[in-house]
Each structure stands twice: as C-alpha cells, then as structure tokens.
Amino acid sequence: MAKYKEPGVNDRVNAAQAARAKALAMLKAKPAPDPAEQAALRAKAAEREAALAAKREAAKAEREARQAQAKAEKQARAEAEAARKAKPKLTEAERKAARDARYAARKARK
C-alpha cells in the first residue's frame, strides 16, 4: 500500500491555476445581461431610492416639528416661571397703605 503523498508547491500552484481558468470559463459562458432588464432594474432602484428619500424627508420634518414644539413648550414654561417669580413693583403710596393695613389689623387683634 502506497503512503499518502503531500502535494508540493508546484501541485498547489497548478491546482489554483486550473481553478482560476475554470472560474474564468464559467464567467465567460454566462450570457450578457438584457438591456431591457437592466433598464427595468435601474427604474425599480430609482423608485426605491425616491421612496426612501421621501420617507427620510418625512421623518426629518416630523423630527423638526417635535423639536419646534418642545422649544415652544420650554419657552412657555420659562415665561410662566418668570411671570410667577416676578413680583409687581409697588409704588411708595401702595407700600405705605399695605403697611398701615397690617398695622391696623394688628391693633384690632389686641
């Protein structure tokens, strides 16, 4: 019984070359694509791209609308907070009248 013979470098190079030649032959044997089919595929791809672009544009518009609404709500909250914190400026006469009313109320309790 013969022993297993390890393939040498030349054997491997020849096998790779034969495989390349076989693949090239298969590629050359493949028929050329039909121009009408190619045009249909390009049209389909263009439609798909247009649909995706429209979807992206709609998502962008929705995102911008949400951001604008959030900004408006934040502005409204800030204005409400500022209005809540702002104390009205009383004139000297109004402050004197309020002080006199507190003094009179205190005297009335005694």
C-alpha positions as CSV (number, residue, x, y, z in Angstrom):
1,M,0.0,0.0,0.0
2,A,1.4,3.4,-1.0
3,K,1.8,6.2,1.5
4,Y,0.0,9.4,1.3
5,K,1.9,11.9,-0.8
6,E,1.8,15.5,0.4
7,P,1.1,17.8,-2.6
8,G,4.1,20.0,-3.4
9,V,4.2,23.7,-4.2
10,N,4.0,23.1,-7.9
11,D,1.0,20.9,-7.5
12,R,-0.8,23.5,-5.4
13,V,0.1,26.3,-7.9
14,N,-1.2,24.2,-10.9
15,A,-4.4,23.4,-9.0
16,A,-5.0,27.1,-8.3
17,Q,-4.3,28.0,-11.9
18,A,-6.7,25.3,-13.1
19,A,-9.4,26.6,-10.7
20,R,-8.9,30.2,-11.9
21,A,-9.2,29.1,-15.5
22,K,-12.4,27.1,-14.8
23,A,-13.9,30.1,-13.0
24,L,-13.0,32.4,-15.9
25,A,-14.5,30.0,-18.4
26,M,-17.8,29.9,-16.4
27,L,-17.8,33.7,-16.2
28,K,-17.3,34.0,-20.0
29,A,-20.0,31.4,-20.7
30,K,-22.6,33.5,-18.8
31,P,-24.9,35.3,-21.2
32,A,-24.7,39.1,-21.4
33,P,-27.5,40.9,-19.4
34,D,-30.5,42.1,-21.4
35,P,-30.6,45.9,-21.8
36,A,-34.3,46.0,-21.2
37,E,-33.9,44.0,-18.0
38,Q,-31.2,46.3,-16.9
39,A,-33.3,49.4,-17.6
40,A,-36.2,47.9,-15.6
41,L,-33.8,47.1,-12.7
42,R,-32.5,50.7,-12.8
43,A,-36.0,52.1,-12.8
44,K,-37.0,49.9,-9.9
45,A,-33.9,51.0,-8.0
46,A,-34.7,54.7,-8.7
47,E,-38.3,54.2,-7.4
48,R,-37.0,52.5,-4.3
49,E,-34.5,55.4,-3.7
50,A,-37.2,58.0,-4.3
51,A,-39.5,56.3,-1.7
52,L,-36.6,56.1,0.8
53,A,-35.8,59.8,0.2
54,A,-39.5,60.7,0.7
55,K,-39.5,58.7,3.9
56,R,-36.3,60.3,5.2
57,E,-37.7,63.7,4.4
58,A,-41.0,63.0,6.2
59,A,-39.0,61.7,9.3
60,K,-36.9,64.9,9.2
61,A,-39.9,67.1,9.0
62,E,-41.6,65.3,11.9
63,R,-38.4,65.5,14.0
64,E,-38.1,69.2,13.3
65,A,-41.7,69.7,14.2
66,R,-41.2,67.9,17.5
67,Q,-38.1,70.0,18.2
68,A,-40.0,73.2,17.5
69,Q,-42.9,72.1,19.7
70,A,-40.5,71.2,22.5
71,K,-38.8,74.6,22.1
72,A,-42.1,76.4,22.2
73,E,-43.2,74.5,25.3
74,K,-39.9,75.2,27.0
75,Q,-40.2,78.9,26.2
76,A,-43.8,79.0,27.5
77,R,-42.6,77.3,30.8
78,A,-39.8,79.8,31.1
79,E,-42.2,82.7,30.6
80,A,-44.7,81.2,33.1
81,E,-41.9,80.7,35.6
82,A,-40.6,84.3,35.1
83,A,-44.2,85.6,35.5
84,R,-44.6,83.6,38.6
85,K,-41.4,84.8,40.1
86,A,-41.8,88.4,39.1
87,K,-43.3,90.4,41.9
88,P,-45.2,93.5,41.0
89,K,-43.4,96.8,41.8
90,L,-45.5,98.7,44.3
91,T,-45.4,102.5,44.5
92,E,-44.5,104.2,47.7
93,A,-48.1,105.0,48.4
94,E,-49.2,101.4,47.9
95,R,-46.5,100.1,50.2
96,K,-47.5,102.7,52.8
97,A,-51.2,101.7,52.5
98,A,-50.3,98.0,52.9
99,R,-48.1,98.7,55.9
100,D,-50.9,100.8,57.5
101,A,-53.4,98.0,56.8
102,R,-51.1,95.5,58.6
103,Y,-50.6,97.8,61.5
104,A,-54.4,98.4,61.8
105,A,-55.1,94.7,61.7
106,R,-52.5,94.0,64.4
107,K,-54.0,96.7,66.6
108,A,-57.5,95.3,66.0
109,R,-56.4,91.8,67.2
110,K,-55.2,93.2,70.6
